[in-house]
């Protein structure tokens, strides 16, 4: 959600320190406390990149609009896989909805 400064009405940016999360105006330096619904942003920031990537890949197994291809699973007889590309390297992951195995293409 986009937030604006109460003083100068400019866009607020997120800032993180070891255990503090908030919003700061880049024009007047006003700092704003986050709302309770903003705490998910801090939780996501604390996770490592690899943890976030694996969550994305695991969730793709249950996502109905994930890209599907006709390709044989390495671990079972299923021949329809879901494929997910993940930044920053745009690596292609295969995920089998049948046996729940995930592997790098």
Secondary structure, DSSP 8 states (H G I E B T S, - for coil): ---B-TTT--BEEEEE-SS-EEEEETTT--EEE--GGGHHHHHHHHS-HHHHHHHHHHHHTT-TTS-EEE---SSSS--EEEEEEETTTTEEEEE-TTT--EEE-
